[in-house]
Amino acid sequence: MKSMETSPNKPSAAASADGQPSPADAGDAAASDASDSVDTAGAIASSAACANVIVERNGDWAVIRIAREAKRNALDRRTRIALLRAFDSLQGQARCIVLTGSGASFCAGLDLKERANERAAGLRDTSGEEWIAVNMAIRRHPAVFIAAINGMALGGGMTLVNSCDLAIAADDAWLGCPELASSAYAGAAGPTGMLSWPRKRVAWMLLTAERIDARTAERWGMINEVVPAAALQARAAELAARIAGFDVAALEETKKSLDHVPSRVSDWEGAMRYGQAVNAAIRARQGRE
């Protein structure tokens, strides 16, 4: 463990995302100020034109950028709903989608201040269900998702990384699940991490509340690649263009297999028979059978 680097920020900083209210600024959603007062109906009504999510189309692939830089790209309700709308707008339009953040943060998690304000106002807490919907939309989307981690990814930011099919990070990025430092549980990043990482890696992230650098995350198998910060977006575009060039039926069926095999197949013969069935489905979609 000596080679692992952790952030100089103390884990006593606030927990992000996935979960519970936080008392301090962890570079997370608690960074939201009082001007973000809660108006659930108004937020939903205006989310279609929400400037917090920017969609950039590039032929068969696209970039979705979380653009709430002043709040370190913490996800308030308007942004969560805008993400869902952006995903839906790219159904059948993009074969690959790069998900990234603006400024120095990828995503600092859910907007915990908004969540606390809603609870204080006696409003029903729907943030958990909305957050599940956002991440399941990524998993169920036919496009391949690439997380381009341009900076801090905490709590809910880690969940987005887990939900994406591929992940590349800038060499100055940091990742973490700091919830335990605020007496909370990483309610989405923790369980999804358990489905993806070895137990000891998950235990470190959850039980120490420390952040790890991008190189450590790559070594631990949490992300695929680390590149210089200045080259991140170009590398993400290169990967997206390559993936978008593949046959759409083969690409979509291959993405489905990434979830179906570990959840439904546990033996070698079953795995190989599943592979045959996937190719048959691809040929049928291509009109070859």
N, C-alpha and C positions, 0 to 999 in steps of 0.2 A: 504494500500500500504506500510505500515511501514515494513512489513516482507520481502519485495522484496529487493534483493541485486543487485546492479549495479556495473559494472566494475570500478575500479579506473581510468581507462583510460578515458580521457576527450572526449566528443563527437566531439570536434573540429578536432579529428583525421580523416584521409581521409575516404570518403565513399568507400564502396567496391562494387564490382560486379554489377550485374544486370543492370549496367547502364552507368554512365557518367564518364568522366575522373576525376581524383582526384588529388589534389595538394600535398598531404602529405601521409605519411605512416600510415595506420590504421591497420597494420598487414595485409594488403590487397595486391591486385595485384600491387599497386604502389611500392611494395617492389622489383619488378623486376628491374634488372639493365640494363645498356646500352648494355651489352653483348648479351642480348636477342633481337638482331636486327631482323627485320621483313623480312621473306622470305616465303611468303605464299605458293608458289608452292613447295618449298623444304620441308616445314613443312608438307604439306599434303602427299607428296611422302614418307616421312620417318616415318609417324605416325604409320604405321603398326608395326614397331619395337620400338615404343616410350617407353623409360624406365620410363616415368612419370606415367605410369599406370601398375600396377602389378596385374595379375589374379592368384588366388590360388584356385585350384579345390579340392573339398572334396566330392567326390561321387556325390550325387544329389544336393549339394549346393556349393556355391563358395564365395570367398571374392574378391572384387575389391578394390584395395588400390591406392589412389592418392599419388604418390611418387615424389613430388616436394617440399621436405621439406625446402630447402633453400629459397624458395619463399612462404613459409607458405601454400603450396598447392594451390596457385592461378592458375587459369585455363587459360593457353595460348591456342593458336589455336591447337598446336600439341596435347596437353592434351585433349582438347575437342573432337577432332577427334579420338584420341586413346580410349577415353571412349565409343564413339559410336561403334567402332570396337569391344571393349571388350563386350559390351552388345550383339552385334550381334553374337559373337562367342559362347555365352552361351544360345542362343535360342534353346530350346529343350534339353539342356544339364543340366541346373540347375533349380530346382524348387524354390530355395530361393537364394538371393544374398545379401551379406553384403557389404555395401559401406562405406568405412572409409578412414582416411587420415594417413599420416606418420608423426612421430614426435609429436610436441605439437599442431598441428592444424588439424582440420577436413578439412576445405576449407575456404580460405580468399576471395573467389569470383573470378570474372573474372580478367585476367591480364590487368589492366587498362593502364599500361605503354605501353604494346604491342599495345593496341588499339589506344592510342594517337600517337605512332610512325607511325602506319599505316596511320592514318589520315594525319599526317604531310607529309608523303611520297606520299600523293594523292591516296592511294589505297582505293578500295571500302570497306566499313565497313560491314563485314558479321558476326561479332561476335554475334549480337542479334539473327539472324536467327539460327546460330549454337547453341546458348544457348537454344533456344526454342527446337531445335531438340534433344539435350541431355536430357532435362527434359521430353519431350513427349516420348522419347524412354523408359524412366523408367516407365512412366504411362502405356504405351501400351505393355510393355514386359510381357510375361506370368508368369515370375517368380515374387515372392514376394520380394520386396526390403526392407532391414532393414538398416537405417542409424545408424552407430555406431560412435557417435560424440565424438572424442577423444580429443577435444580441441576447439579452436576458430572456430565458424561458423558465418561468416559475409556475408551479402548481398547475393551473389550467393551461399554461403554455406547454408544460410537459405533456399534458393530456393530448393536446393537438399534435405534438411530435409523435406520441404513441399511436394516434389514430391515422396519421398519414402513412402511406405505403413506403416511402423512402424519406430520408432526412439527411441534409447536408448542413454544415454549420460553418460560420466564420470562425477564424482561429481565436478571436477575442470573445466568443460567446460563453455564457455560463448557464447551467441548467440546475434546477433544484426543486425539492419538495419541502418547503420550510414550515408546513402547517403545524407540526408537532410543537414547535417553539411557541405557538399561540394556543396550545392545548386543544388542537383540532386534528382531524385526520384528513389526509389527502384523498378525498372521497372519490375522485375519478382517476387522477394520475397514479395513485397507489394500486388499485385493482387492475387497471389496464397495464401497468408496469409488470404486475405479477403474471399476466398472460404473455409477456414478451421477454422478460429478463430473468437471469438466474436469481435464486432466492437471496443470496448474499448481497447481490447488487441492489435489489429492491430494499432489503433491510437497511443497507447503508443510507440510501436516499431518504427513507422514511424515518429512521431512528436517530440519525445524527442531525437532520435538518440543515446540513451543509450543502453548499452549492459545489458543483464540480465543473471543471473547465471542459472545453469541447474535445480536447485530445483524450481526456479520460473517458468521456462519454463514447467516443469512437472506439477506444480500446475495450470498453465494457459491452460493446454491441448495441448501445442505445441509439446511435446514429450511424450512417454509412460512411461519411467522408467529412474531412475538415479541409477548408481551403482558406487562403488569405482573405481577409474581410473585403478588400477591394475587388476580389474576383468572384464573390459569392453569387451575385445576381447573374453574371455571365455564365458561370458554371451551371446554375439552376436552369437557365434558358437553354444551354447546350443539351442537358439531360432531357428536358421537356420536349425539345424539338426531336430528339432521337426517338423517344418513346412514342410521341405522337405520329411518327412515321410508320409504325407497325400496323398491321391489319387490325381493324377495330374489333372484330369478333374474337380474334385470338387474344387481343389485349384484355378485353373485358372478361373473358372466361378465365384467363390466367390470373387476373386480380381476384376473382371470386375464389379460386383455388387456395389462395393464401390463407383464407379463413376456414374454408370447408375441410381441408385435409386435417389440420390439427384438432378440429372440433368434432369431426365425424368419422375419421379413419385412424385406426390405431395399429394396423398390421400391414406387413409388406405386400401380401397379395391384394388386400383391399385397396392399398394405395395405388398399386399398378393398374388395377381394374378401374379405379377412379380416374386415373390418367387417360385410359382408353375412352372412358365416357366423356371426358372433357374434349378430347379431340373430335369425337363424334358430334358433339354439340357445336363445335366450331365449324365443322364441315357442313352441318345442316344449315347453320346461319349463313354460310357463304354460298349456299345453293348447290353444293357439290354432292349432296345426297338427298 
